[in-house]
């Protein structure tokens, strides 16, 4: 067996492949292993012509793919958006400007973006927009801004199968797992737990320690004070591909959300809101406008990531 890099290329020292166990430690740049196997066996028919023994050989290479994590983005719009606005964040200019606060997190727009009256607070943060600013952009704070950023591959944060009946997180939730078929409307205080809805959800003046996972849209009306049921779970997660009214839509609400908001196929549209999100928004499109609000990036809510092993041969 020999060490390889993460692309499967054999590592060498002084021109010789580095065999496993010969150096006393794993090379720091090792990312995989290449294994050769040989087996000798006795022949039957070939023995007639004097070949009484033969050998079979094979080799295989496996490399490790480390977990990607959530990065340092409080807002992540993957795009494509159709209008060059995968991220559209605009604070209300009537209160001194730059009153939309993003703390300890940056912004990624995979297909153009528009950011105004927004203050980014923290160190080492970036605003990465692929395709440039759409219109006039105004970003305060000390973030490094790149309007010609390279495209990124969005990390797969959550898998709907984990939350469906029989999924690993459905099992973990146990008696605190609530399954619904068809569209649902929730009001007031919600029972603590994980909610899976095969349909759309309407939330009216709700509060509770819950994670809401749906196949349809999530609309918020009035107050929403929600904390994710489990740090491994999103607070809101939808598979909806709605990019018009929004897979997650909220208009003129009072928001206090603790956890990740996740709409990988659709848009998160929030307007006129006050309050705060402690976590992050990851969606195909993100629009949060005419607001005096704050997003405080909380990496503790990032779902656990696992390393993977890829068999190259």
Secondary structure, 3 states (H helix, E strand, C coil): CEEECCCCCECEECCEECECCCCCCCCCCCCEEEEEEEEEEECCCHHHHCCCEEEEEEEEEEEEECCCCCCCEEEEECCCCCCCCCEEEEECHHHCCCCEEEECCEEEECCCEEEECEEEECCCCEEEECCCECCCCCEEECCEEECCCCCCCCCCCCCHHHCCCCCHHHHHHHHHEEEEECCEEEEEECCCEEEEEECCEEEEEEEEEEEEEECCCEEEEEEEEEECCCCCCCCEEECCCCCCCCCEEEECCEEEEEEEEEEEEEEEEEECCEEEEEEEEEEEEEEEEEEEEEEEECHHHCCCCCCEEEECC
